[in-house]
Amino acid sequence: MARHKEADKRLFGNVFVCKVCKAKRKADPHKVKSDKVKCRKCNAKKLRPKNREIRTSTGAGAAAAATKDKKKK
Ligand SMILES: [Zn+2]
């Protein structure tokens, strides 16, 4: 599947994921940085951007390679 940078930005640009309960939250990145945005479910301020390249912890090997291949094209 082709990935479009602009579509990515539109879809994931302002979406963050709670590190505690994994809830998705759409928010302004600046607000997230300054801790003004809390998770709806658990009120945690630990949010990470949804579009962070690859999940680094679980089985990233194959997925990472595949993603890199796509980018080169
Ligand atoms: Zn949460």
N, CA, C, O and the ligand as a Tripos MOL2 file, in Angstrom:
@<TRIPOS>MOLECULE
protein
  293   291    74     0     0
PROTEIN
NO_CHARGES

@<TRIPOS>ATOM
      1 N           0.8450   -1.2080    0.0000 N.3       1 MET1
      2 CA          0.0000    0.0000    0.0000 C.3       1 MET1
      3 C           0.8750    1.2520    0.0000 C.2       1 MET1
      4 O           1.8180    1.3830    0.7810 O.2       1 MET1
      5 N           0.5450    2.1180   -0.8580 N.am      2 ALA2
      6 CA          1.3230    3.3510   -0.9060 C.3       2 ALA2
      7 C           0.9390    4.2620    0.2630 C.2       2 ALA2
      8 O          -0.2120    4.3130    0.6970 O.2       2 ALA2
      9 N           1.9060    4.9430    0.7260 N.am      3 ARG3
     10 CA          1.6400    5.8750    1.8100 C.3       3 ARG3
     11 C           1.8530    7.2990    1.3130 C.2       3 ARG3
     12 O           2.8720    7.6180    0.7010 O.2       3 ARG3
     13 N           0.8830    8.1310    1.5860 N.am      4 HIS4
     14 CA          1.0060    9.5160    1.1720 C.3       4 HIS4
     15 C           1.3210   10.3740    2.3790 C.2       4 HIS4
     16 O           0.6200   10.3430    3.3900 O.2       4 HIS4
     17 N           2.3600   11.1200    2.2560 N.am      5 LYS5
     18 CA          2.7710   11.9270    3.4010 C.3       5 LYS5
     19 C           1.6760   12.8780    3.8410 C.2       5 LYS5
     20 O           1.4310   13.0630    5.0330 O.2       5 LYS5
     21 N           1.0280   13.4750    2.8640 N.am      6 GLU6
     22 CA          0.0150   14.4650    3.2340 C.3       6 GLU6
     23 C          -1.1790   13.8120    3.8900 C.2       6 GLU6
     24 O          -1.7570   14.3400    4.8400 O.2       6 GLU6
     25 N          -1.5410   12.6520    3.3680 N.am      7 ALA7
     26 CA         -2.6520   11.9380    3.9900 C.3       7 ALA7
     27 C          -2.2740   11.5210    5.4030 C.2       7 ALA7
     28 O          -3.0800   11.6050    6.3290 O.2       7 ALA7
     29 N          -1.0470   11.0740    5.5470 N.am      8 ASP8
     30 CA         -0.5720   10.7070    6.8790 C.3       8 ASP8
     31 C          -0.7100   11.8630    7.8420 C.2       8 ASP8
     32 O          -1.1810   11.7150    8.9690 O.2       8 ASP8
     33 N          -0.2890   13.0070    7.3680 N.am      9 LYS9
     34 CA         -0.3360   14.1860    8.2280 C.3       9 LYS9
     35 C          -1.7700   14.4780    8.6410 C.2       9 LYS9
     36 O          -2.0630   14.7800    9.7980 O.2       9 LYS9
     37 N          -2.6460   14.3770    7.6590 N.am     10 ARG10
     38 CA         -4.0360   14.6950    7.9420 C.3      10 ARG10
     39 C          -4.6360   13.6810    8.9060 C.2      10 ARG10
     40 O          -5.3820   14.0330    9.8210 O.2      10 ARG10
     41 N          -4.2980   12.4250    8.6840 N.am     11 LEU11
     42 CA         -4.9300   11.3910    9.4870 C.3      11 LEU11
     43 C          -4.2960   11.2480   10.8610 C.2      11 LEU11
     44 O          -4.9810   11.0430   11.8640 O.2      11 LEU11
     45 N          -2.9640   11.3620   10.8860 N.am     12 PHE12
     46 CA         -2.2850   11.0440   12.1420 C.3      12 PHE12
     47 C          -1.5730   12.2380   12.7490 C.2      12 PHE12
     48 O          -1.0770   12.1670   13.8740 O.2      12 PHE12
     49 N          -1.5220   13.3230   12.0160 N.am     13 GLY13
     50 CA         -0.7060   14.4520   12.4360 C.3      13 GLY13
     51 C          -0.9730   14.9150   13.8520 C.2      13 GLY13
     52 O          -0.0420   15.2050   14.6040 O.2      13 GLY13
     53 N          -2.2200   14.9840   14.2090 N.am     14 ASN14
     54 CA         -2.5260   15.5060   15.5340 C.3      14 ASN14
     55 C          -3.0960   14.4460   16.4600 C.2      14 ASN14
     56 O          -3.7700   14.7530   17.4430 O.2      14 ASN14
     57 N          -2.8210   13.2190   16.1350 N.am     15 VAL15
     58 CA         -3.3730   12.1610   16.9730 C.3      15 VAL15
     59 C          -2.3000   11.6350   17.9060 C.2      15 VAL15
     60 O          -1.1720   11.3600   17.4980 O.2      15 VAL15
     61 N          -2.6740   11.5030   19.1520 N.am     16 PHE16
     62 CA         -1.7430   11.0050   20.1420 C.3      16 PHE16
     63 C          -2.3450    9.7900   20.8290 C.2      16 PHE16
     64 O          -3.5620    9.6120   20.8720 O.2      16 PHE16
     65 N          -1.4670    8.9670   21.3580 N.am     17 VAL17
     66 CA         -1.9280    7.7630   22.0250 C.3      17 VAL17
     67 C          -1.4610    7.7970   23.4690 C.2      17 VAL17
     68 O          -0.3010    8.0830   23.7690 O.2      17 VAL17
     69 N          -2.3980    7.4970   24.3470 N.am     18 CYS18
     70 CA         -2.0620    7.4690   25.7660 C.3      18 CYS18
     71 C          -1.1140    6.3130   26.0260 C.2      18 CYS18
     72 O          -1.3550    5.1890   25.5870 O.2      18 CYS18
     73 N          -0.0370    6.5930   26.7420 N.am     19 LYS19
     74 CA          0.9310    5.5400   27.0280 C.3      19 LYS19
     75 C           0.4140    4.5980   28.0990 C.2      19 LYS19
     76 O           0.9100    3.4820   28.2490 O.2      19 LYS19
     77 N          -0.5610    5.0410   28.8260 N.am     20 VAL20
     78 CA         -1.0590    4.2300   29.9330 C.3      20 VAL20
     79 C          -2.1490    3.2870   29.4650 C.2      20 VAL20
     80 O          -2.0610    2.0810   29.6960 O.2      20 VAL20
     81 N          -3.1840    3.8150   28.8070 N.am     21 CYS21
     82 CA         -4.3130    2.9660   28.4460 C.3      21 CYS21
     83 C          -4.4850    2.8430   26.9330 C.2      21 CYS21
     84 O          -5.4370    2.2180   26.4660 O.2      21 CYS21
     85 N          -3.5870    3.4250   26.1810 N.am     22 LYS22
     86 CA         -3.5750    3.2960   24.7150 C.3      22 LYS22
     87 C          -4.7680    3.9520   24.0360 C.2      22 LYS22
     88 O          -5.0720    3.6440   22.8840 O.2      22 LYS22
     89 N          -5.4240    4.8260   24.7160 N.am     23 ALA23
     90 CA         -6.5490    5.5060   24.0930 C.3      23 ALA23
     91 C          -6.0160    6.5340   23.0970 C.2      23 ALA23
     92 O          -5.0010    7.1860   23.3420 O.2      23 ALA23
     93 N          -6.7080    6.6640   21.9850 N.am     24 LYS24
     94 CA         -6.3120    7.6700   21.0120 C.3      24 LYS24
     95 C          -6.9490    9.0010   21.3660 C.2      24 LYS24
     96 O          -8.0520    9.0730   21.9080 O.2      24 LYS24
     97 N          -6.2190   10.0390   21.0400 N.am     25 ARG25
     98 CA         -6.6940   11.3610   21.4150 C.3      25 ARG25
     99 C          -6.2110   12.3230   20.3530 C.2      25 ARG25
    100 O          -5.0220   12.3590   20.0370 O.2      25 ARG25
    101 N          -7.1110   13.0920   19.8090 N.am     26 LYS26
    102 CA         -6.7010   14.0900   18.8420 C.3      26 LYS26
    103 C          -6.4340   15.3970   19.5830 C.2      26 LYS26
    104 O          -7.2700   15.8750   20.3500 O.2      26 LYS26
    105 N          -5.2740   15.9560   19.3460 N.am     27 ALA27
    106 CA         -4.9320   17.1560   20.0910 C.3      27 ALA27
    107 C          -3.8530   17.9510   19.3800 C.2      27 ALA27
    108 O          -3.1400   17.4310   18.5220 O.2      27 ALA27
    109 N          -3.7470   19.1880   19.7410 N.am     28 ASP28
    110 CA         -2.7130   20.0460   19.2010 C.3      28 ASP28
    111 C          -1.3610   19.6600   19.8180 C.2      28 ASP28
    112 O          -1.2270   19.6240   21.0410 O.2      28 ASP28
    113 N          -0.3680   19.3740   18.9800 N.am     29 PRO29
    114 CA          0.9290   18.9270   19.4960 C.3      29 PRO29
    115 C           1.5390   19.8920   20.5020 C.2      29 PRO29
    116 O           2.1900   19.4790   21.4610 O.2      29 PRO29
    117 N           1.3220   21.1790   20.2720 N.am     30 HIS30
    118 CA          1.8900   22.1480   21.2030 C.3      30 HIS30
    119 C           1.2700   22.0020   22.5750 C.2      30 HIS30
    120 O           1.9430   22.1260   23.5970 O.2      30 HIS30
    121 N          -0.0170   21.7370   22.5800 N.am     31 LYS31
    122 CA         -0.6930   21.5630   23.8630 C.3      31 LYS31
    123 C          -0.2190   20.2970   24.5540 C.2      31 LYS31
    124 O          -0.0670   20.2540   25.7750 O.2      31 LYS31
    125 N           0.0080   19.2810   23.7590 N.am     32 VAL32
    126 CA          0.4910   18.0280   24.3460 C.3      32 VAL32
    127 C           1.8580   18.2560   24.9820 C.2      32 VAL32
    128 O           2.1380   17.7830   26.0830 O.2      32 VAL32
    129 N           2.6850   18.9790   24.2730 N.am     33 LYS33
    130 CA          4.0370   19.2310   24.7900 C.3      33 LYS33
    131 C           3.9940   19.9870   26.0950 C.2      33 LYS33
    132 O           4.7960   19.7360   26.9950 O.2      33 LYS33
    133 N           3.0680   20.9020   26.1990 N.am     34 SER34
    134 CA          3.0130   21.6990   27.4160 C.3      34 SER34
    135 C           2.0450   21.1090   28.4360 C.2      34 SER34
    136 O           1.5750   21.7990   29.3410 O.2      34 SER34
    137 N           1.7590   19.8230   28.2730 N.am     35 ASP35
    138 CA          0.9620   19.0810   29.2680 C.3      35 ASP35
    139 C          -0.4400   19.6290   29.4650 C.2      35 ASP35
    140 O          -1.0130   19.5110   30.5480 O.2      35 ASP35
    141 N          -0.9880   20.2240   28.4240 N.am     36 LYS36
    142 CA         -2.3370   20.7570   28.5880 C.3      36 LYS36
    143 C          -3.3960   19.7370   28.1870 C.2      36 LYS36
    144 O          -4.5920   19.9270   28.4090 O.2      36 LYS36
    145 N          -2.9180   18.6530   27.5900 N.am     37 VAL37
    146 CA         -3.8560   17.6330   27.1320 C.3      37 VAL37
    147 C          -3.7110   16.3810   27.9840 C.2      37 VAL37
    148 O          -2.6180   15.8540   28.1880 O.2      37 VAL37
    149 N          -4.8430   15.9380   28.4620 N.am     38 LYS38
    150 CA         -4.8300   14.7210   29.2770 C.3      38 LYS38
    151 C          -5.6310   13.6380   28.5680 C.2      38 LYS38
    152 O          -6.4860   13.9220   27.7290 O.2      38 LYS38
    153 N          -5.3400   12.4120   28.9170 N.am     39 CYS39
    154 CA         -6.0840   11.2920   28.3670 C.3      39 CYS39
    155 C          -7.5230   11.3610   28.8710 C.2      39 CYS39
    156 O          -7.7790   11.6500   30.0390 O.2      39 CYS39
    157 N          -8.4480   11.0870   27.9620 N.am     40 ARG40
    158 CA         -9.8590   11.1460   28.3490 C.3      40 ARG40
    159 C         -10.2060   10.0710   29.3680 C.2      40 ARG40
    160 O         -11.0150   10.2760   30.2720 O.2      40 ARG40
    161 N          -9.5700    8.9250   29.1920 N.am     41 LYS41
    162 CA         -9.9520    7.7940   30.0260 C.3      41 LYS41
    163 C          -9.3070    7.8540   31.4010 C.2      41 LYS41
    164 O          -9.9870    7.7720   32.4230 O.2      41 LYS41
    165 N          -7.9800    7.9990   31.4140 N.am     42 CYS42
    166 CA         -7.2750    7.8280   32.6810 C.3      42 CYS42
    167 C          -6.6100    9.1140   33.1560 C.2      42 CYS42
    168 O          -5.9300    9.1220   34.1820 O.2      42 CYS42
    169 N          -6.8060   10.2040   32.4080 N.am     43 ASN43
    170 CA         -6.2630   11.4980   32.8190 C.3      43 ASN43
    171 C          -4.7440   11.5580   32.8610 C.2      43 ASN43
    172 O          -4.1650   12.4750   33.4450 O.2      43 ASN43
    173 N          -4.1130   10.5920   32.2460 N.am     44 ALA44
    174 CA         -2.6500   10.6300   32.2110 C.3      44 ALA44
    175 C          -2.1930   11.6870   31.2170 C.2      44 ALA44
    176 O          -2.8680   11.9690   30.2270 O.2      44 ALA44
    177 N          -1.0420   12.2600   31.5020 N.am     45 LYS45
    178 CA         -0.5020   13.2310   30.5600 C.3      45 LYS45
    179 C           0.5350   12.5960   29.6650 C.2      45 LYS45
    180 O           1.1490   13.2660   28.8360 O.2      45 LYS45
    181 N           0.7250   11.3200   29.8320 N.am     46 LYS46
    182 CA          1.7410   10.6350   29.0330 C.3      46 LYS46
    183 C           1.1480   10.2520   27.6880 C.2      46 LYS46
    184 O           0.5200    9.2030   27.5450 O.2      46 LYS46
    185 N           1.3530   11.1000   26.7260 N.am     47 LEU47
    186 CA          0.8520   10.8250   25.3880 C.3      47 LEU47
    187 C           2.0260   10.7400   24.4280 C.2      47 LEU47
    188 O           3.0300   11.4390   24.5700 O.2      47 LEU47
    189 N           1.8710    9.8690   23.4560 N.am     48 ARG48
    190 CA          2.8960    9.8050   22.4210 C.3      48 ARG48
    191 C           2.2170   10.0190   21.0800 C.2      48 ARG48
    192 O           1.0350    9.7130   20.9250 O.2      48 ARG48
    193 N           2.9520   10.5390   20.1140 N.am     49 PRO49
    194 CA          2.3610   10.7320   18.7910 C.3      49 PRO49
    195 C           2.0170    9.3970   18.1690 C.2      49 PRO49
    196 O           2.7740    8.4330   18.2860 O.2      49 PRO49
    197 N           0.8840    9.3410   17.5130 N.am     50 LYS50
    198 CA          0.4440    8.0820   16.9350 C.3      50 LYS50
    199 C           1.3080    7.6740   15.7590 C.2      50 LYS50
    200 O           1.5610    6.4860   15.5600 O.2      50 LYS50
    201 N           1.7570    8.6240   14.9920 N.am     51 ASN51
    202 CA          2.4660    8.2740   13.7610 C.3      51 ASN51
    203 C           3.9550    8.0590   13.9630 C.2      51 ASN51
    204 O           4.7340    8.1490   13.0150 O.2      51 ASN51
    205 N           4.3510    7.7760   15.1940 N.am     52 ARG52
    206 CA          5.7600    7.4750   15.3860 C.3      52 ARG52
    207 C           6.1090    6.2520   14.5570 C.2      52 ARG52
    208 O           5.4420    5.2220   14.6500 O.2      52 ARG52
    209 N           7.1310    6.3600   13.7650 N.am     53 GLU53
    210 CA          7.4830    5.4140   12.7000 C.3      53 GLU53
    211 C           7.0730    3.9680   12.9710 C.2      53 GLU53
    212 O           6.0880    3.4710   12.4270 O.2      53 GLU53
    213 N           7.8430    3.3170   13.8130 N.am     54 ILE54
    214 CA          7.6020    1.8960   14.0140 C.3      54 ILE54
    215 C           7.5680    1.6060   15.5030 C.2      54 ILE54
    216 O           8.2560    2.2490   16.2960 O.2      54 ILE54
    217 N           6.7710    0.6460   15.8610 N.am     55 ARG55
    218 CA          6.8240    0.1920   17.2440 C.3      55 ARG55
    219 C           8.1730   -0.4680   17.4670 C.2      55 ARG55
    220 O           8.5090   -1.4430   16.7950 O.2      55 ARG55
    221 N           8.9240    0.0420   18.3790 N.am     56 THR56
    222 CA         10.3010   -0.4230   18.5130 C.3      56 THR56
    223 C          10.4140   -1.6920   19.3400 C.2      56 THR56
    224 O          11.3820   -2.4390   19.2000 O.2      56 THR56
    225 N           9.4610   -1.9380   20.1780 N.am     57 SER57
    226 CA          9.6430   -3.0300   21.1260 C.3      57 SER57
    227 C           9.2930   -4.3910   20.5400 C.2      57 SER57
    228 O          10.1140   -5.3070   20.5840 O.2      57 SER57
    229 N           8.0970   -4.5410   19.9950 N.am     58 THR58
    230 CA          7.6340   -5.8740   19.6420 C.3      58 THR58
    231 C           7.8280   -6.1910   18.1620 C.2      58 THR58
    232 O           7.2700   -5.5340   17.2830 O.2      58 THR58
    233 N           8.6350   -7.2170   17.9170 N.am     59 GLY59
    234 CA          8.8380   -7.7360   16.5670 C.3      59 GLY59
    235 C           9.0560   -6.6630   15.5240 C.2      59 GLY59
    236 O           8.4710   -6.7120   14.4420 O.2      59 GLY59
    237 N           9.8830   -5.7070   15.8420 N.am     60 ALA60
    238 CA         10.0700   -4.5890   14.9320 C.3      60 ALA60
    239 C          10.8980   -4.9850   13.7250 C.2      60 ALA60
    240 O          10.8010   -4.3580   12.6700 O.2      60 ALA60
    241 N          11.6990   -6.0050   13.8700 N.am     61 GLY61
    242 CA         12.6540   -6.3830   12.8270 C.3      61 GLY61
    243 C          12.0710   -6.4120   11.4370 C.2      61 GLY61
    244 O          12.4310   -5.5900   10.5940 O.2      61 GLY61
    245 N          11.1830   -7.3370   11.1870 N.am     62 ALA62
    246 CA         10.6380   -7.5020    9.8490 C.3      62 ALA62
    247 C           9.8510   -6.2680    9.4300 C.2      62 ALA62
    248 O           9.9910   -5.7830    8.3070 O.2      62 ALA62
    249 N           9.0520   -5.7810   10.3070 N.am     63 ALA63
    250 CA          8.2200   -4.6230    9.9890 C.3      63 ALA63
    251 C           9.0840   -3.4230    9.6380 C.2      63 ALA63
    252 O           8.7900   -2.6850    8.6970 O.2      63 ALA63
    253 N          10.1360   -3.2400   10.3900 N.am     64 ALA64
    254 CA         11.0190   -2.1030   10.1500 C.3      64 ALA64
    255 C          11.6400   -2.2110    8.7680 C.2      64 ALA64
    256 O          11.6890   -1.2290    8.0270 O.2      64 ALA64
    257 N          12.1090   -3.3830    8.4240 N.am     65 ALA65
    258 CA         12.7300   -3.5780    7.1230 C.3      65 ALA65
    259 C          11.7330   -3.2580    6.0130 C.2      65 ALA65
    260 O          12.0640   -2.5710    5.0460 O.2      65 ALA65
    261 N          10.5230   -3.7580    6.1610 N.am     66 ALA66
    262 CA          9.5090   -3.5350    5.1480 C.3      66 ALA66
    263 C           9.2250   -2.0510    4.9930 C.2      66 ALA66
    264 O           9.1160   -1.5440    3.8770 O.2      66 ALA66
    265 N           9.1080   -1.3690    6.1000 N.am     67 THR67
    266 CA          8.8120    0.0520    6.0590 C.3      67 THR67
    267 C           9.9330    0.8210    5.3690 C.2      67 THR67
    268 O           9.6780    1.7330    4.5820 O.2      67 THR67
    269 N          11.1610    0.4510    5.6650 N.am     68 LYS68
    270 CA         12.2770    1.1520    5.0550 C.3      68 LYS68
    271 C          12.2600    0.9400    3.5480 C.2      68 LYS68
    272 O          12.5220    1.8680    2.7830 O.2      68 LYS68
    273 N          11.9550   -0.2620    3.1290 N.am     69 ASP69
    274 CA         11.8700   -0.5520    1.7000 C.3      69 ASP69
    275 C          10.8790    0.3730    1.0160 C.2      69 ASP69
    276 O          11.1540    0.9370   -0.0430 O.2      69 ASP69
    277 N           9.7370    0.5120    1.6380 N.am     70 LYS70
    278 CA          8.7000    1.3580    1.0490 C.3      70 LYS70
    279 C           9.1770    2.7840    0.8960 C.2      70 LYS70
    280 O           8.8950    3.4480   -0.1010 O.2      70 LYS70
    281 N           9.9030    3.2440    1.8970 N.am     71 LYS71
    282 CA         10.3170    4.6450    1.8780 C.3      71 LYS71
    283 C          11.2980    4.9330    0.7510 C.2      71 LYS71
    284 O          11.2950    6.0180    0.1700 O.2      71 LYS71
    285 N          12.1280    3.9570    0.4530 N.am     72 LYS72
    286 CA         13.1340    4.1700   -0.5700 C.3      72 LYS72
    287 C          12.4960    4.4110   -1.9400 C.2      72 LYS72
    288 O          13.0520    5.1180   -2.7800 O.2      72 LYS72
    289 N          11.3650    3.8340   -2.1440 N.am     73 LYS73
    290 CA         10.7400    3.9120   -3.4600 C.3      73 LYS73
    291 C          10.2390    5.3110   -3.7710 C.2      73 LYS73
    292 O           9.6850    5.5440   -4.8450 O.2      73 LYS73
    293 ZN         -5.1070    6.9050   29.2230 Zn       74 ZN74
@<TRIPOS>BOND
     1     1     2 1
     2     2     3 1
     3     3     4 2
     4     3     5 am
     5     5     6 1
     6     6     7 1
     7     7     8 2
     8     7     9 am
     9     9    10 1
    10    10    11 1
    11    11    12 2
    12    11    13 am
    13    13    14 1
    14    14    15 1
    15    15    16 2
    16    15    17 am
    17    17    18 1
    18    18    19 1
    19    19    20 2
    20    19    21 am
    21    21    22 1
    22    22    23 1
    23    23    24 2
    24    23    25 am
    25    25    26 1
    26    26    27 1
    27    27    28 2
    28    27    29 am
    29    29    30 1
    30    30    31 1
    31    31    32 2
    32    31    33 am
    33    33    34 1
    34    34    35 1
    35    35    36 2
    36    35    37 am
    37    37    38 1
    38    38    39 1
    39    39    40 2
    40    39    41 am
    41    41    42 1
    42    42    43 1
    43    43    44 2
    44    43    45 am
    45    45    46 1
    46    46    47 1
    47    47    48 2
    48    47    49 am
    49    49    50 1
    50    50    51 1
    51    51    52 2
    52    51    53 am
    53    53    54 1
    54    54    55 1
    55    55    56 2
    56    55    57 am
    57    57    58 1
    58    58    59 1
    59    59    60 2
    60    59    61 am
    61    61    62 1
    62    62    63 1
    63    63    64 2
    64    63    65 am
    65    65    66 1
    66    66    67 1
    67    67    68 2
    68    67    69 am
    69    69    70 1
    70    70    71 1
    71    71    72 2
    72    71    73 am
    73    73    74 1
    74    74    75 1
    75    75    76 2
    76    75    77 am
    77    77    78 1
    78    78    79 1
    79    79    80 2
    80    79    81 am
    81    81    82 1
    82    82    83 1
    83    83    84 2
    84    83    85 am
    85    85    86 1
    86    86    87 1
    87    87    88 2
    88    87    89 am
    89    89    90 1
    90    90    91 1
    91    91    92 2
    92    91    93 am
    93    93    94 1
    94    94    95 1
    95    95    96 2
    96    95    97 am
    97    97    98 1
    98    98    99 1
    99    99   100 2
   100    99   101 am
   101   101   102 1
   102   102   103 1
   103   103   104 2
   104   103   105 am
   105   105   106 1
   106   106   107 1
   107   107   108 2
   108   107   109 am
   109   109   110 1
   110   110   111 1
   111   111   112 2
   112   111   113 am
   113   113   114 1
   114   114   115 1
   115   115   116 2
   116   115   117 am
   117   117   118 1
   118   118   119 1
   119   119   120 2
   120   119   121 am
   121   121   122 1
   122   122   123 1
   123   123   124 2
   124   123   125 am
   125   125   126 1
   126   126   127 1
   127   127   128 2
   128   127   129 am
   129   129   130 1
   130   130   131 1
   131   131   132 2
   132   131   133 am
   133   133   134 1
   134   134   135 1
   135   135   136 2
   136   135   137 am
   137   137   138 1
   138   138   139 1
   139   139   140 2
   140   139   141 am
   141   141   142 1
   142   142   143 1
   143   143   144 2
   144   143   145 am
   145   145   146 1
   146   146   147 1
   147   147   148 2
   148   147   149 am
   149   149   150 1
   150   150   151 1
   151   151   152 2
   152   151   153 am
   153   153   154 1
   154   154   155 1
   155   155   156 2
   156   155   157 am
   157   157   158 1
   158   158   159 1
   159   159   160 2
   160   159   161 am
   161   161   162 1
   162   162   163 1
   163   163   164 2
   164   163   165 am
   165   165   166 1
   166   166   167 1
   167   167   168 2
   168   167   169 am
   169   169   170 1
   170   170   171 1
   171   171   172 2
   172   171   173 am
   173   173   174 1
   174   174   175 1
   175   175   176 2
   176   175   177 am
   177   177   178 1
   178   178   179 1
   179   179   180 2
   180   179   181 am
   181   181   182 1
   182   182   183 1
   183   183   184 2
   184   183   185 am
   185   185   186 1
   186   186   187 1
   187   187   188 2
   188   187   189 am
   189   189   190 1
   190   190   191 1
   191   191   192 2
   192   191   193 am
   193   193   194 1
   194   194   195 1
   195   195   196 2
   196   195   197 am
   197   197   198 1
   198   198   199 1
   199   199   200 2
   200   199   201 am
   201   201   202 1
   202   202   203 1
   203   203   204 2
   204   203   205 am
   205   205   206 1
   206   206   207 1
   207   207   208 2
   208   207   209 am
   209   209   210 1
   210   210   211 1
   211   211   212 2
   212   211   213 am
   213   213   214 1
   214   214   215 1
   215   215   216 2
   216   215   217 am
   217   217   218 1
   218   218   219 1
   219   219   220 2
   220   219   221 am
   221   221   222 1
   222   222   223 1
   223   223   224 2
   224   223   225 am
   225   225   226 1
   226   226   227 1
   227   227   228 2
   228   227   229 am
   229   229   230 1
   230   230   231 1
   231   231   232 2
   232   231   233 am
   233   233   234 1
   234   234   235 1
   235   235   236 2
   236   235   237 am
   237   237   238 1
   238   238   239 1
   239   239   240 2
   240   239   241 am
   241   241   242 1
   242   242   243 1
   243   243   244 2
   244   243   245 am
   245   245   246 1
   246   246   247 1
   247   247   248 2
   248   247   249 am
   249   249   250 1
   250   250   251 1
   251   251   252 2
   252   251   253 am
   253   253   254 1
   254   254   255 1
   255   255   256 2
   256   255   257 am
   257   257   258 1
   258   258   259 1
   259   259   260 2
   260   259   261 am
   261   261   262 1
   262   262   263 1
   263   263   264 2
   264   263   265 am
   265   265   266 1
   266   266   267 1
   267   267   268 2
   268   267   269 am
   269   269   270 1
   270   270   271 1
   271   271   272 2
   272   271   273 am
   273   273   274 1
   274   274   275 1
   275   275   276 2
   276   275   277 am
   277   277   278 1
   278   278   279 1
   279   279   280 2
   280   279   281 am
   281   281   282 1
   282   282   283 1
   283   283   284 2
   284   283   285 am
   285   285   286 1
   286   286   287 1
   287   287   288 2
   288   287   289 am
   289   289   290 1
   290   290   291 1
   291   291   292 2
@<TRIPOS>SUBSTRUCTURE
     1 MET1         2 RESIDUE 1 A MET
     2 ALA2         6 RESIDUE 1 A ALA
     3 ARG3        10 RESIDUE 1 A ARG
     4 HIS4        14 RESIDUE 1 A HIS
     5 LYS5        18 RESIDUE 1 A LYS
     6 GLU6        22 RESIDUE 1 A GLU
     7 ALA7        26 RESIDUE 1 A ALA
     8 ASP8        30 RESIDUE 1 A ASP
     9 LYS9        34 RESIDUE 1 A LYS
    10 ARG10       38 RESIDUE 1 A ARG
    11 LEU11       42 RESIDUE 1 A LEU
    12 PHE12       46 RESIDUE 1 A PHE
    13 GLY13       50 RESIDUE 1 A GLY
    14 ASN14       54 RESIDUE 1 A ASN
    15 VAL15       58 RESIDUE 1 A VAL
    16 PHE16       62 RESIDUE 1 A PHE
    17 VAL17       66 RESIDUE 1 A VAL
    18 CYS18       70 RESIDUE 1 A CYS
    19 LYS19       74 RESIDUE 1 A LYS
    20 VAL20       78 RESIDUE 1 A VAL
    21 CYS21       82 RESIDUE 1 A CYS
    22 LYS22       86 RESIDUE 1 A LYS
    23 ALA23       90 RESIDUE 1 A ALA
    24 LYS24       94 RESIDUE 1 A LYS
    25 ARG25       98 RESIDUE 1 A ARG
    26 LYS26      102 RESIDUE 1 A LYS
    27 ALA27      106 RESIDUE 1 A ALA
    28 ASP28      110 RESIDUE 1 A ASP
    29 PRO29      114 RESIDUE 1 A PRO
    30 HIS30      118 RESIDUE 1 A HIS
    31 LYS31      122 RESIDUE 1 A LYS
    32 VAL32      126 RESIDUE 1 A VAL
    33 LYS33      130 RESIDUE 1 A LYS
    34 SER34      134 RESIDUE 1 A SER
    35 ASP35      138 RESIDUE 1 A ASP
    36 LYS36      142 RESIDUE 1 A LYS
    37 VAL37      146 RESIDUE 1 A VAL
    38 LYS38      150 RESIDUE 1 A LYS
    39 CYS39      154 RESIDUE 1 A CYS
    40 ARG40      158 RESIDUE 1 A ARG
    41 LYS41      162 RESIDUE 1 A LYS
    42 CYS42      166 RESIDUE 1 A CYS
    43 ASN43      170 RESIDUE 1 A ASN
    44 ALA44      174 RESIDUE 1 A ALA
    45 LYS45      178 RESIDUE 1 A LYS
    46 LYS46      182 RESIDUE 1 A LYS
    47 LEU47      186 RESIDUE 1 A LEU
    48 ARG48      190 RESIDUE 1 A ARG
    49 PRO49      194 RESIDUE 1 A PRO
    50 LYS50      198 RESIDUE 1 A LYS
    51 ASN51      202 RESIDUE 1 A ASN
    52 ARG52      206 RESIDUE 1 A ARG
    53 GLU53      210 RESIDUE 1 A GLU
    54 ILE54      214 RESIDUE 1 A ILE
    55 ARG55      218 RESIDUE 1 A ARG
    56 THR56      222 RESIDUE 1 A THR
    57 SER57      226 RESIDUE 1 A SER
    58 THR58      230 RESIDUE 1 A THR
    59 GLY59      234 RESIDUE 1 A GLY
    60 ALA60      238 RESIDUE 1 A ALA
    61 GLY61      242 RESIDUE 1 A GLY
    62 ALA62      246 RESIDUE 1 A ALA
    63 ALA63      250 RESIDUE 1 A ALA
    64 ALA64      254 RESIDUE 1 A ALA
    65 ALA65      258 RESIDUE 1 A ALA
    66 ALA66      262 RESIDUE 1 A ALA
    67 THR67      266 RESIDUE 1 A THR
    68 LYS68      270 RESIDUE 1 A LYS
    69 ASP69      274 RESIDUE 1 A ASP
    70 LYS70      278 RESIDUE 1 A LYS
    71 LYS71      282 RESIDUE 1 A LYS
    72 LYS72      286 RESIDUE 1 A LYS
    73 LYS73      290 RESIDUE 1 A LYS
    74 ZN74       293 GROUP 0 **** ****
